[in-house]
C-alpha cells in the first residue's frame, strides 16, 4: 500500500514539475507599450497609431489601440546571430481598421531584441521601420 502511494505521489510530482517547465513565460511574452519608431524613407518612423503589442504564452499577438484590438495573429521565432530572435508575424487578421499604417501587419518580417524592460523590433534593411516598446 505504501509503495503504491509512493509511486502515485512521485508520478504526480513529476507531472506537475514538467507542466511548470512548459508554461514558463519567455522574455518577449509580455504586454509592450509602443514608445517610438524610426526609419522609413525619411527617417522619421511611422505614426504611433497603436498603443500596445501583447504577446501571450502561445505566441499569439494582439495589436491594441485605445483598448480596441486592431489586429491578431501569431508569431514564429527562430534564433538569430545578430538579434535575440528573427520573428515572423503570421496568420494576421485585421479586426478593426486603424487610422493609417500598421507596421507589424504591413511588414511582418522583423527581429526582436529584449533588454531589461524594453523590446526592440528591427528590420534588416533600408527604408523599413524599427520600433521601441517598454514592458507594461
C-alpha positions as CSV (number, residue, x, y, z in Angstrom):
1,X,0.0,0.0,0.0
2,X,2.8,2.4,0.9
3,X,4.6,1.5,-2.3
4,X,1.6,2.3,-4.4
5,X,1.1,5.6,-2.7
6,X,4.8,6.5,-3.1
7,X,4.6,5.7,-6.9
8,X,1.4,7.7,-7.4
9,X,2.9,10.7,-5.4
10,X,6.1,10.5,-7.4
11,X,4.3,10.5,-10.8
12,X,2.1,13.4,-9.7
13,X,5.2,15.5,-8.7
14,X,6.9,14.7,-12.0
15,X,3.8,15.7,-14.0
16,X,3.5,19.0,-12.0
17,X,7.1,19.9,-12.5
18,X,7.0,19.1,-16.2
19,X,3.9,21.3,-16.8
20,X,5.6,24.2,-15.0
21,X,8.6,24.0,-17.3
22,X,6.4,24.1,-20.4
23,X,4.4,27.1,-19.3
24,X,7.3,29.3,-18.3
25,X,7.0,32.8,-19.8
26,X,9.7,33.8,-22.2
27,X,11.2,37.2,-22.1
28,X,9.2,38.6,-25.1
29,X,5.8,37.2,-23.9
30,X,4.5,40.4,-22.3
31,X,2.4,43.4,-23.0
32,X,4.6,46.0,-24.6
33,X,3.8,49.8,-24.9
34,X,4.9,51.4,-28.2
35,X,7.1,54.4,-27.3
36,X,8.9,55.3,-30.5
37,X,9.6,54.5,-34.2
38,X,12.4,55.3,-36.5
39,X,13.5,54.6,-40.1
40,X,11.5,54.7,-43.3
41,X,12.2,56.7,-46.4
42,X,12.6,60.0,-44.4
43,X,13.9,58.5,-41.2
44,X,11.0,59.8,-39.0
45,X,9.4,56.4,-38.4
46,X,5.7,55.6,-38.6
47,X,2.9,57.3,-36.8
48,X,2.4,55.8,-33.4
49,X,-1.2,54.7,-34.3
50,X,-1.4,51.9,-31.8
51,X,-0.6,51.7,-28.1
52,X,0.3,48.1,-27.2
53,X,1.7,44.9,-28.6
54,X,0.6,41.9,-26.5
55,X,2.2,38.5,-26.9
56,X,0.9,35.6,-24.9
57,X,2.4,32.3,-23.8
58,X,1.2,30.6,-27.0
59,X,3.0,33.2,-29.2
60,X,-0.3,34.7,-30.2
61,X,-0.3,38.5,-30.5
62,X,-2.7,41.4,-30.4
63,X,-2.1,45.0,-31.6
64,X,-4.2,47.3,-29.4
65,X,-5.2,51.0,-29.7
66,X,-7.5,52.8,-27.3
67,X,-8.5,49.5,-25.7
68,X,-9.6,48.1,-29.1
69,X,-7.9,45.2,-30.8
70,X,-6.8,46.2,-34.2
71,X,-5.1,43.0,-35.4
72,X,-4.4,39.5,-34.1
73,X,-2.2,36.7,-35.3
74,X,0.7,34.5,-34.2
75,X,4.5,34.8,-34.3
76,X,7.1,32.4,-35.4
77,X,10.6,32.8,-33.8
78,X,13.9,31.5,-34.8
79,X,17.4,32.2,-33.3
80,X,19.4,34.9,-34.9
81,X,23.1,35.7,-34.5
82,X,22.7,39.5,-34.5
83,X,19.5,39.8,-32.5
84,X,17.7,37.6,-29.9
85,X,15.2,36.3,-32.4
86,X,14.1,36.5,-36.0
87,X,10.3,36.8,-35.9
88,X,7.6,36.4,-38.5
89,X,4.2,37.8,-37.8
90,X,1.8,35.2,-39.3
91,X,-1.9,34.4,-39.6
92,X,-2.7,38.1,-39.4
93,X,-6.3,39.2,-39.2
94,X,-7.1,42.9,-39.1
95,X,-10.0,43.0,-36.6
96,X,-10.7,46.8,-36.7
97,X,-9.3,49.1,-39.3
98,X,-6.9,51.6,-37.9
99,X,-6.0,55.1,-38.9
100,X,-3.0,54.5,-41.1
101,X,-0.2,52.1,-41.4
102,X,0.2,49.2,-39.1
103,X,3.9,48.3,-39.4
104,X,3.7,44.8,-37.9
105,X,0.9,43.9,-40.3
106,X,2.3,45.6,-43.4
107,X,5.9,44.4,-42.9
108,X,5.8,41.2,-40.9
109,X,9.4,40.0,-41.0
110,X,11.3,41.5,-38.1
111,X,13.9,40.9,-35.4
112,X,13.4,41.1,-31.7
113,X,15.9,42.1,-29.0
114,X,14.8,42.1,-25.4
115,X,16.9,44.2,-23.0
116,X,15.7,44.6,-19.4
117,X,12.2,46.1,-19.7
118,X,12.5,47.1,-23.4
119,X,11.7,45.3,-26.6
120,X,13.4,46.5,-29.8
121,X,11.8,45.4,-33.1
122,X,14.2,45.9,-36.0
123,X,14.3,45.3,-39.7
124,X,17.4,44.2,-41.7
125,X,17.3,46.6,-44.5
126,X,16.9,50.2,-45.6
127,X,13.7,52.3,-45.8
128,X,11.9,50.0,-43.3
129,X,10.8,50.8,-39.7
130,X,12.3,50.0,-36.3
131,X,10.3,50.4,-33.1
132,X,10.9,50.5,-29.3
133,X,8.5,49.2,-26.7
134,X,8.6,49.2,-22.9
135,X,7.1,46.5,-20.7
136,X,3.7,47.3,-19.2
